[in-house]
């Protein structure tokens, strides 16, 4: 169940995950916070390196 301000996204490859991270990174402004959760291997590092 998502709470207000939360977003669930499903990626089908590491490349998609990295592209999403890069695109979202361009929208962020100083002070913005993104909390990534997931099991080991879920793609948090790939997302944040994009």
CHARMM-style PDB file with segment names, atoms N, HN, CA, C and O in Angstrom:
ATOM      1  N   UNK     1       0.844  -1.174   0.000  1.00  0.00      PROA
ATOM      2  CA  UNK     1       0.000   0.000   0.000  1.00  0.00      PROA
ATOM      3  C   UNK     1       0.893   1.242   0.000  1.00  0.00      PROA
ATOM      4  O   UNK     1       1.802   1.363   0.821  1.00  0.00      PROA
ATOM      5  N   UNK     2       0.629   2.148  -0.913  1.00  0.00      PROA
ATOM      6  HN  UNK     2      -0.110   2.050  -1.580  1.00  0.00      PROA
ATOM      7  CA  UNK     2       1.413   3.373  -0.998  1.00  0.00      PROA
ATOM      8  C   UNK     2       0.789   4.470  -0.155  1.00  0.00      PROA
ATOM      9  O   UNK     2      -0.431   4.619  -0.090  1.00  0.00      PROA
ATOM     10  N   UNK     3       1.651   5.224   0.478  1.00  0.00      PROA
ATOM     11  HN  UNK     3       2.642   5.103   0.425  1.00  0.00      PROA
ATOM     12  CA  UNK     3       1.204   6.396   1.224  1.00  0.00      PROA
ATOM     13  C   UNK     3       1.371   7.622   0.345  1.00  0.00      PROA
ATOM     14  O   UNK     3       2.059   7.572  -0.675  1.00  0.00      PROA
ATOM     15  N   UNK     4       0.753   8.707   0.733  1.00  0.00      PROA
ATOM     16  HN  UNK     4       0.194   8.747   1.561  1.00  0.00      PROA
ATOM     17  CA  UNK     4       0.863   9.943  -0.031  1.00  0.00      PROA
ATOM     18  C   UNK     4       2.333  10.318  -0.203  1.00  0.00      PROA
ATOM     19  O   UNK     4       3.102  10.285   0.757  1.00  0.00      PROA
ATOM     20  N   UNK     5       2.713  10.670  -1.409  1.00  0.00      PROA
ATOM     21  HN  UNK     5       2.087  10.697  -2.189  1.00  0.00      PROA
ATOM     22  CA  UNK     5       4.095  11.044  -1.685  1.00  0.00      PROA
ATOM     23  C   UNK     5       4.993   9.870  -2.032  1.00  0.00      PROA
ATOM     24  O   UNK     5       6.180  10.064  -2.293  1.00  0.00      PROA
ATOM     25  N   UNK     6       4.456   8.654  -2.041  1.00  0.00      PROA
ATOM     26  HN  UNK     6       3.491   8.496  -1.829  1.00  0.00      PROA
ATOM     27  CA  UNK     6       5.246   7.473  -2.392  1.00  0.00      PROA
ATOM     28  C   UNK     6       4.965   7.069  -3.828  1.00  0.00      PROA
ATOM     29  O   UNK     6       3.900   7.354  -4.375  1.00  0.00      PROA
ATOM     30  N   UNK     7       5.940   6.400  -4.427  1.00  0.00      PROA
ATOM     31  HN  UNK     7       6.805   6.168  -3.983  1.00  0.00      PROA
ATOM     32  CA  UNK     7       5.822   5.962  -5.807  1.00  0.00      PROA
ATOM     33  C   UNK     7       6.443   4.584  -5.927  1.00  0.00      PROA
ATOM     34  O   UNK     7       7.556   4.358  -5.451  1.00  0.00      PROA
ATOM     35  N   UNK     8       5.743   3.672  -6.552  1.00  0.00      PROA
ATOM     36  HN  UNK     8       4.840   3.855  -6.939  1.00  0.00      PROA
ATOM     37  CA  UNK     8       6.241   2.325  -6.823  1.00  0.00      PROA
ATOM     38  C   UNK     8       6.575   2.234  -8.302  1.00  0.00      PROA
ATOM     39  O   UNK     8       5.727   2.532  -9.142  1.00  0.00      PROA
ATOM     40  N   UNK     9       7.797   1.827  -8.639  1.00  0.00      PROA
ATOM     41  HN  UNK     9       8.487   1.584  -7.957  1.00  0.00      PROA
ATOM     42  CA  UNK     9       8.204   1.705 -10.038  1.00  0.00      PROA
ATOM     43  C   UNK     9       8.819   0.331 -10.237  1.00  0.00      PROA
ATOM     44  O   UNK     9       9.615  -0.126  -9.416  1.00  0.00      PROA
ATOM     45  N   UNK    10       8.451  -0.329 -11.330  1.00  0.00      PROA
ATOM     46  HN  UNK    10       7.805   0.042 -11.998  1.00  0.00      PROA
ATOM     47  CA  UNK    10       9.016  -1.632 -11.660  1.00  0.00      PROA
ATOM     48  C   UNK    10       9.902  -1.472 -12.886  1.00  0.00      PROA
ATOM     49  O   UNK    10       9.462  -0.969 -13.920  1.00  0.00      PROA
ATOM     50  N   UNK    11      11.146  -1.901 -12.765  1.00  0.00      PROA
ATOM     51  HN  UNK    11      11.504  -2.310 -11.925  1.00  0.00      PROA
ATOM     52  CA  UNK    11      12.104  -1.868 -13.866  1.00  0.00      PROA
ATOM     53  C   UNK    11      12.363  -3.303 -14.303  1.00  0.00      PROA
ATOM     54  O   UNK    11      12.348  -4.226 -13.488  1.00  0.00      PROA
ATOM     55  N   UNK    12      12.600  -3.476 -15.591  1.00  0.00      PROA
ATOM     56  HN  UNK    12      12.613  -2.727 -16.252  1.00  0.00      PROA
ATOM     57  CA  UNK    12      12.817  -4.822 -16.111  1.00  0.00      PROA
ATOM     58  C   UNK    12      14.270  -5.108 -16.477  1.00  0.00      PROA
ATOM     59  O   UNK    12      14.585  -6.180 -16.992  1.00  0.00      PROA
ATOM     60  N   UNK    13      15.161  -4.139 -16.208  1.00  0.00      PROA
ATOM     61  HN  UNK    13      14.904  -3.268 -15.789  1.00  0.00      PROA
ATOM     62  CA  UNK    13      16.582  -4.374 -16.475  1.00  0.00      PROA
ATOM     63  C   UNK    13      17.418  -3.357 -15.710  1.00  0.00      PROA
ATOM     64  O   UNK    13      16.919  -2.315 -15.286  1.00  0.00      PROA
ATOM     65  N   UNK    14      18.686  -3.673 -15.544  1.00  0.00      PROA
ATOM     66  HN  UNK    14      19.092  -4.519 -15.889  1.00  0.00      PROA
ATOM     67  CA  UNK    14      19.601  -2.734 -14.886  1.00  0.00      PROA
ATOM     68  C   UNK    14      19.714  -1.445 -15.699  1.00  0.00      PROA
ATOM     69  O   UNK    14      19.839  -0.360 -15.132  1.00  0.00      PROA
ATOM     70  N   UNK    15      19.670  -1.563 -17.018  1.00  0.00      PROA
ATOM     71  HN  UNK    15      19.569  -2.444 -17.479  1.00  0.00      PROA
ATOM     72  CA  UNK    15      19.761  -0.378 -17.875  1.00  0.00      PROA
ATOM     73  C   UNK    15      18.569   0.551 -17.648  1.00  0.00      PROA
ATOM     74  O   UNK    15      18.739   1.766 -17.554  1.00  0.00      PROA
ATOM     75  N   UNK    16      17.372  -0.010 -17.561  1.00  0.00      PROA
ATOM     76  HN  UNK    16      17.233  -0.998 -17.638  1.00  0.00      PROA
ATOM     77  CA  UNK    16      16.178   0.797 -17.281  1.00  0.00      PROA
ATOM     78  C   UNK    16      16.305   1.477 -15.928  1.00  0.00      PROA
ATOM     79  O   UNK    16      15.959   2.650 -15.781  1.00  0.00      PROA
ATOM     80  N   UNK    17      16.796   0.751 -14.954  1.00  0.00      PROA
ATOM     81  HN  UNK    17      17.077  -0.202 -15.073  1.00  0.00      PROA
ATOM     82  CA  UNK    17      16.942   1.299 -13.605  1.00  0.00      PROA
ATOM     83  C   UNK    17      17.916   2.466 -13.597  1.00  0.00      PROA
ATOM     84  O   UNK    17      17.641   3.497 -12.983  1.00  0.00      PROA
ATOM     85  N   UNK    18      19.046   2.319 -14.267  1.00  0.00      PROA
ATOM     86  HN  UNK    18      19.270   1.482 -14.766  1.00  0.00      PROA
ATOM     87  CA  UNK    18      20.039   3.393 -14.329  1.00  0.00      PROA
ATOM     88  C   UNK    18      19.488   4.607 -15.069  1.00  0.00      PROA
ATOM     89  O   UNK    18      19.707   5.743 -14.648  1.00  0.00      PROA
ATOM     90  N   UNK    19      18.768   4.372 -16.178  1.00  0.00      PROA
ATOM     91  HN  UNK    19      18.590   3.449 -16.520  1.00  0.00      PROA
ATOM     92  CA  UNK    19      18.171   5.494 -16.927  1.00  0.00      PROA
ATOM     93  C   UNK    19      17.158   6.240 -16.080  1.00  0.00      PROA
ATOM     94  O   UNK    19      17.105   7.470 -16.107  1.00  0.00      PROA
ATOM     95  N   UNK    20      16.361   5.505 -15.333  1.00  0.00      PROA
ATOM     96  HN  UNK    20      16.404   4.506 -15.312  1.00  0.00      PROA
ATOM     97  CA  UNK    20      15.382   6.144 -14.452  1.00  0.00      PROA
ATOM     98  C   UNK    20      16.087   6.997 -13.406  1.00  0.00      PROA
ATOM     99  O   UNK    20      15.671   8.123 -13.135  1.00  0.00      PROA
ATOM    100  N   UNK    21      17.150   6.463 -12.819  1.00  0.00      PROA
ATOM    101  HN  UNK    21      17.488   5.548 -13.039  1.00  0.00      PROA
ATOM    102  CA  UNK    21      17.906   7.225 -11.831  1.00  0.00      PROA
ATOM    103  C   UNK    21      18.482   8.502 -12.416  1.00  0.00      PROA
ATOM    104  O   UNK    21      18.455   9.552 -11.774  1.00  0.00      PROA
ATOM    105  N   UNK    22      19.005   8.416 -13.636  1.00  0.00      PROA
ATOM    106  HN  UNK    22      19.028   7.563 -14.157  1.00  0.00      PROA
ATOM    107  CA  UNK    22      19.578   9.595 -14.294  1.00  0.00      PROA
ATOM    108  C   UNK    22      18.503  10.631 -14.584  1.00  0.00      PROA
ATOM    109  O   UNK    22      18.715  11.825 -14.367  1.00  0.00      PROA
ATOM    110  N   UNK    23      17.359  10.187 -15.069  1.00  0.00      PROA
ATOM    111  HN  UNK    23      17.187   9.217 -15.245  1.00  0.00      PROA
ATOM    112  CA  UNK    23      16.270  11.125 -15.380  1.00  0.00      PROA
ATOM    113  C   UNK    23      15.738  11.792 -14.123  1.00  0.00      PROA
ATOM    114  O   UNK    23      15.506  13.000 -14.096  1.00  0.00      PROA
ATOM    115  N   UNK    24      15.550  10.998 -13.096  1.00  0.00      PROA
ATOM    116  HN  UNK    24      15.738  10.017 -13.119  1.00  0.00      PROA
ATOM    117  CA  UNK    24      15.045  11.574 -11.851  1.00  0.00      PROA
ATOM    118  C   UNK    24      16.070  12.526 -11.250  1.00  0.00      PROA
ATOM    119  O   UNK    24      15.710  13.570 -10.705  1.00  0.00      PROA
ATOM    120  N   UNK    25      17.340  12.168 -11.350  1.00  0.00      PROA
ATOM    121  HN  UNK    25      17.632  11.321 -11.793  1.00  0.00      PROA
ATOM    122  CA  UNK    25      18.396  13.028 -10.824  1.00  0.00      PROA
ATOM    123  C   UNK    25      18.383  14.419 -11.433  1.00  0.00      PROA
ATOM    124  O   UNK    25      18.703  15.397 -10.757  1.00  0.00      PROA
ATOM    125  N   UNK    26      18.017  14.514 -12.697  1.00  0.00      PROA
ATOM    126  HN  UNK    26      17.757  13.720 -13.246  1.00  0.00      PROA
ATOM    127  CA  UNK    26      17.953  15.817 -13.363  1.00  0.00      PROA
ATOM    128  C   UNK    26      16.813  16.683 -12.831  1.00  0.00      PROA
ATOM    129  O   UNK    26      16.847  17.907 -12.963  1.00  0.00      PROA
ATOM    130  N   UNK    27      15.807  16.052 -12.231  1.00  0.00      PROA
ATOM    131  HN  UNK    27      15.780  15.059 -12.124  1.00  0.00      PROA
ATOM    132  CA  UNK    27      14.655  16.791 -11.707  1.00  0.00      PROA
ATOM    133  C   UNK    27      14.849  17.246 -10.264  1.00  0.00      PROA
ATOM    134  O   UNK    27      14.131  18.123  -9.782  1.00  0.00      PROA
ATOM    135  N   UNK    28      15.820  16.648  -9.578  1.00  0.00      PROA
ATOM    136  HN  UNK    28      16.402  15.935  -9.970  1.00  0.00      PROA
ATOM    137  CA  UNK    28      16.006  16.951  -8.163  1.00  0.00      PROA
ATOM    138  C   UNK    28      16.655  18.311  -7.961  1.00  0.00      PROA
ATOM    139  O   UNK    28      17.410  18.802  -8.801  1.00  0.00      PROA
ATOM    140  N   UNK    29      16.334  18.896  -6.828  1.00  0.00      PROA
ATOM    141  HN  UNK    29      15.721  18.497  -6.146  1.00  0.00      PROA
ATOM    142  CA  UNK    29      16.906  20.189  -6.452  1.00  0.00      PROA
ATOM    143  C   UNK    29      17.629  20.024  -5.120  1.00  0.00      PROA
ATOM    144  O   UNK    29      17.355  19.080  -4.379  1.00  0.00      PROA
ATOM    145  N   UNK    30      18.543  20.928  -4.811  1.00  0.00      PROA
ATOM    146  HN  UNK    30      18.766  21.696  -5.413  1.00  0.00      PROA
ATOM    147  CA  UNK    30      19.241  20.832  -3.526  1.00  0.00      PROA
ATOM    148  C   UNK    30      18.247  20.717  -2.369  1.00  0.00      PROA
ATOM    149  O   UNK    30      17.278  21.471  -2.285  1.00  0.00      PROA
ATOM    150  N   UNK    31      18.508  19.768  -1.492  1.00  0.00      PROA
ATOM    151  HN  UNK    31      19.295  19.156  -1.560  1.00  0.00      PROA
ATOM    152  CA  UNK    31      17.641  19.551  -0.341  1.00  0.00      PROA
ATOM    153  C   UNK    31      16.607  18.459  -0.548  1.00  0.00      PROA
ATOM    154  O   UNK    31      16.005  17.996   0.420  1.00  0.00      PROA
ATOM    155  N   UNK    32      16.382  18.028  -1.806  1.00  0.00      PROA
ATOM    156  HN  UNK    32      16.871  18.404  -2.593  1.00  0.00      PROA
ATOM    157  CA  UNK    32      15.439  16.937  -2.059  1.00  0.00      PROA
ATOM    158  C   UNK    32      15.994  15.638  -1.472  1.00  0.00      PROA
ATOM    159  O   UNK    32      17.207  15.425  -1.448  1.00  0.00      PROA
ATOM    160  N   UNK    33      15.109  14.791  -1.010  1.00  0.00      PROA
ATOM    161  HN  UNK    33      14.124  14.964  -1.030  1.00  0.00      PROA
ATOM    162  CA  UNK    33      15.503  13.514  -0.409  1.00  0.00      PROA
ATOM    163  C   UNK    33      14.712  12.396  -1.070  1.00  0.00      PROA
ATOM    164  O   UNK    33      13.497  12.494  -1.238  1.00  0.00      PROA
ATOM    165  N   UNK    34      15.412  11.340  -1.440  1.00  0.00      PROA
ATOM    166  HN  UNK    34      16.399  11.261  -1.303  1.00  0.00      PROA
ATOM    167  CA  UNK    34      14.772  10.138  -1.970  1.00  0.00      PROA
ATOM    168  C   UNK    34      15.202   8.982  -1.083  1.00  0.00      PROA
ATOM    169  O   UNK    34      16.396   8.786  -0.856  1.00  0.00      PROA
ATOM    170  N   UNK    35      14.252   8.222  -0.585  1.00  0.00      PROA
ATOM    171  HN  UNK    35      13.283   8.382  -0.770  1.00  0.00      PROA
ATOM    172  CA  UNK    35      14.551   7.054   0.251  1.00  0.00      PROA
ATOM    173  C   UNK    35      14.338   5.804  -0.595  1.00  0.00      PROA
ATOM    174  O   UNK    35      13.237   5.560  -1.089  1.00  0.00      PROA
ATOM    175  N   UNK    36      15.381   5.027  -0.755  1.00  0.00      PROA
ATOM    176  HN  UNK    36      16.275   5.225  -0.353  1.00  0.00      PROA
ATOM    177  CA  UNK    36      15.301   3.790  -1.515  1.00  0.00      PROA
ATOM    178  C   UNK    36      15.254   2.620  -0.544  1.00  0.00      PROA
ATOM    179  O   UNK    36      16.068   2.529   0.375  1.00  0.00      PROA
ATOM    180  N   UNK    37      14.300   1.732  -0.754  1.00  0.00      PROA
ATOM    181  HN  UNK    37      13.639   1.805  -1.500  1.00  0.00      PROA
ATOM    182  CA  UNK    37      14.200   0.540   0.082  1.00  0.00      PROA
ATOM    183  C   UNK    37      14.142  -0.685  -0.819  1.00  0.00      PROA
ATOM    184  O   UNK    37      13.676  -0.611  -1.956  1.00  0.00      PROA
ATOM    185  N   UNK    38      14.611  -1.788  -0.311  1.00  0.00      PROA
ATOM    186  HN  UNK    38      14.990  -1.847   0.613  1.00  0.00      PROA
ATOM    187  CA  UNK    38      14.552  -3.031  -1.062  1.00  0.00      PROA
ATOM    188  C   UNK    38      15.599  -3.999  -0.560  1.00  0.00      PROA
ATOM    189  O   UNK    38      16.565  -3.618   0.101  1.00  0.00      PROA
ATOM    190  N   UNK    39      15.387  -5.250  -0.886  1.00  0.00      PROA
ATOM    191  HN  UNK    39      14.602  -5.560  -1.422  1.00  0.00      PROA
ATOM    192  CA  UNK    39      16.329  -6.292  -0.501  1.00  0.00      PROA
ATOM    193  C   UNK    39      17.652  -6.105  -1.238  1.00  0.00      PROA
ATOM    194  O   UNK    39      17.737  -5.346  -2.204  1.00  0.00      PROA
ATOM    195  N   UNK    40      18.683  -6.809  -0.769  1.00  0.00      PROA
ATOM    196  HN  UNK    40      18.615  -7.425   0.016  1.00  0.00      PROA
ATOM    197  CA  UNK    40      19.967  -6.802  -1.452  1.00  0.00      PROA
ATOM    198  C   UNK    40      19.742  -7.310  -2.881  1.00  0.00      PROA
ATOM    199  O   UNK    40      19.092  -8.333  -3.092  1.00  0.00      PROA
ATOM    200  N   UNK    41      20.285  -6.582  -3.849  1.00  0.00      PROA
ATOM    201  HN  UNK    41      20.813  -5.750  -3.677  1.00  0.00      PROA
ATOM    202  CA  UNK    41      20.118  -6.976  -5.244  1.00  0.00      PROA
ATOM    203  C   UNK    41      18.890  -6.396  -5.906  1.00  0.00      PROA
ATOM    204  O   UNK    41      18.596  -6.719  -7.057  1.00  0.00      PROA
ATOM    205  N   UNK    42      18.159  -5.538  -5.193  1.00  0.00      PROA
ATOM    206  HN  UNK    42      18.397  -5.276  -4.258  1.00  0.00      PROA
ATOM    207  CA  UNK    42      16.930  -4.963  -5.745  1.00  0.00      PROA
ATOM    208  C   UNK    42      17.202  -3.868  -6.770  1.00  0.00      PROA
ATOM    209  O   UNK    42      16.318  -3.539  -7.561  1.00  0.00      PROA
ATOM    210  N   UNK    43      18.413  -3.292  -6.775  1.00  0.00      PROA
ATOM    211  HN  UNK    43      19.131  -3.559  -6.133  1.00  0.00      PROA
ATOM    212  CA  UNK    43      18.755  -2.277  -7.758  1.00  0.00      PROA
ATOM    213  C   UNK    43      18.961  -0.880  -7.209  1.00  0.00      PROA
ATOM    214  O   UNK    43      19.045   0.083  -7.972  1.00  0.00      PROA
ATOM    215  N   UNK    44      19.043  -0.759  -5.894  1.00  0.00      PROA
ATOM    216  HN  UNK    44      18.974  -1.541  -5.274  1.00  0.00      PROA
ATOM    217  CA  UNK    44      19.216   0.573  -5.280  1.00  0.00      PROA
ATOM    218  C   UNK    44      20.512   1.233  -5.729  1.00  0.00      PROA
ATOM    219  O   UNK    44      20.524   2.426  -6.035  1.00  0.00      PROA
ATOM    220  N   UNK    45      21.596   0.478  -5.772  1.00  0.00      PROA
ATOM    221  HN  UNK    45      21.587  -0.490  -5.524  1.00  0.00      PROA
ATOM    222  CA  UNK    45      22.889   1.038  -6.165  1.00  0.00      PROA
ATOM    223  C   UNK    45      22.891   1.398  -7.643  1.00  0.00      PROA
ATOM    224  O   UNK    45      23.408   2.452  -8.017  1.00  0.00      PROA
ATOM    225  N   UNK    46      22.330   0.554  -8.482  1.00  0.00      PROA
ATOM    226  HN  UNK    46      21.911  -0.301  -8.178  1.00  0.00      PROA
ATOM    227  CA  UNK    46      22.249   0.851  -9.916  1.00  0.00      PROA
ATOM    228  C   UNK    46      21.426   2.111 -10.133  1.00  0.00      PROA
ATOM    229  O   UNK    46      21.799   2.966 -10.937  1.00  0.00      PROA
ATOM    230  N   UNK    47      20.319   2.232  -9.429  1.00  0.00      PROA
ATOM    231  HN  UNK    47      20.016   1.538  -8.776  1.00  0.00      PROA
ATOM    232  CA  UNK    47      19.465   3.415  -9.537  1.00  0.00      PROA
ATOM    233  C   UNK    47      20.233   4.672  -9.152  1.00  0.00      PROA
ATOM    234  O   UNK    47      20.207   5.665  -9.879  1.00  0.00      PROA
ATOM    235  N   UNK    48      20.909   4.632  -8.023  1.00  0.00      PROA
ATOM    236  HN  UNK    48      20.930   3.825  -7.433  1.00  0.00      PROA
ATOM    237  CA  UNK    48      21.589   5.833  -7.529  1.00  0.00      PROA
ATOM    238  C   UNK    48      22.847   6.159  -8.331  1.00  0.00      PROA
ATOM    239  O   UNK    48      23.306   7.301  -8.304  1.00  0.00      PROA
ATOM    240  N   UNK    49      23.411   5.193  -9.038  1.00  0.00      PROA
ATOM    241  HN  UNK    49      23.038   4.265  -9.060  1.00  0.00      PROA
ATOM    242  CA  UNK    49      24.587   5.482  -9.862  1.00  0.00      PROA
ATOM    243  C   UNK    49      24.197   6.046 -11.222  1.00  0.00      PROA
ATOM    244  O   UNK    49      25.044   6.582 -11.936  1.00  0.00      PROA
ATOM    245  N   UNK    50      22.910   5.929 -11.589  1.00  0.00      PROA
ATOM    246  HN  UNK    50      22.222   5.493 -11.009  1.00  0.00      PROA
ATOM    247  CA  UNK    50      22.430   6.464 -12.873  1.00  0.00      PROA
ATOM    248  C   UNK    50      22.351   7.911 -12.805  1.00  0.00      PROA
ATOM    249  OT1 UNK    50      21.968   8.555 -13.782  1.00  0.00      PROA
TER     250      UNK     50
END
